[in-house]
Structure formats: C-alpha cells, structure tokens
Amino acid sequence: MQRRVKRILIHPLAPMVIALTVAVIAGALVLGFAPRKVRPHLFWYDVPILAPFVAFVFERARAHWQGGAPPIILDLVFVGIALTRAALPIPWYSGHAFFLTYAGLTSTTWFVRFAALVVLLEVAWFKIVVWNFDPTLLGGIALGACGALYVRKRARLFRRKKQAQLDYAAVDETI
C-alpha cells in the first residue's frame, strides 16, 4: 500500500492536480465560511498562493524520495522566513513575494515555476495598484532571489560531493 501511494505521489501530474484541488477547496471554504469583511482579501490574495506552495512541497518531497535533493533544512529555513511575515508585522518584506520568488527560482518543474510566476504577478498587482505601491514587494523579491542564489550554490556543492562519493565507491569496487 505504501509503495502504491508513493508511486502515485511521485507521478509528474500529482503535484499539479493536488495543488489545484487544495486551492479550489480552500477557495470554496473561504467563500462559504469566512467572515464577509475579510472574504475578498482571503479569496483573492491568500488562497492563490496555496497552489504553488503545495506543488513546491510535493516537488521537494519527490526529489528527497528519489535521493537528488539538497538538504531540506535550507528550504525549511527560507520558507520559515517567508511564513514569519504572516505572524509578525515585519515591515520590509512581503512573505508572499519572498516565497514565490524563492520557489520560482529554485524549482525544477514547469508547474511550480509557472504557478509561482502567475501568483507573483497577482501579488505585484495588489501591492502596486490596489495598495498604492507597497514597498514590501521589492524586499520580498530581493530576499527570495538571494535565498534562491544561496540554495543553488549549495545544491551545486551537494551534487559535486555526491558525485565524488559515487566516484570513490566505483573505485573501491574495482579494487
């Protein structure tokens, strides 16, 4: 049973289908149960980020299961920093922009990149047009890009180290 579930979750379409399903269900719950005053904000600003977030989590889990992921602690740190913005009123960066930039630049699947870009454009529209240029957009994009750059550099080192271990193992087998 566990192998079957793992095989389904590793399928390339699973993250996309599950991510969109989660976003649709969350949207329906917001429309049905959220207080009328906050409903538009939750529906148009908070629900859309669920699709790239869920797909990002699935992508990282699949890479981890297949043994090709860099240490997951880096993702936890950067996603944690982005989520901190939801709990604390940190004034100089947007958690949405931070996560979406980070996810878009570090992901390997087209769906996560595309979903992150679409939702980032929506976030930018809110922050520039609706909220009269909220400067936290730029801070979030800058932090997300810096985090992505750091993770990409660490991932290259991780791949080189893993390849070196494989090379040493191959040499040991021939001796």
Summary of the structure (lengths in Angstrom):
residues: 175
radius of gyration: 18.8
end to end distance: 40.5
largest distance: 72.0
contacts: 516
relative contact order: 0.11
helix: 82%
strand: 0%
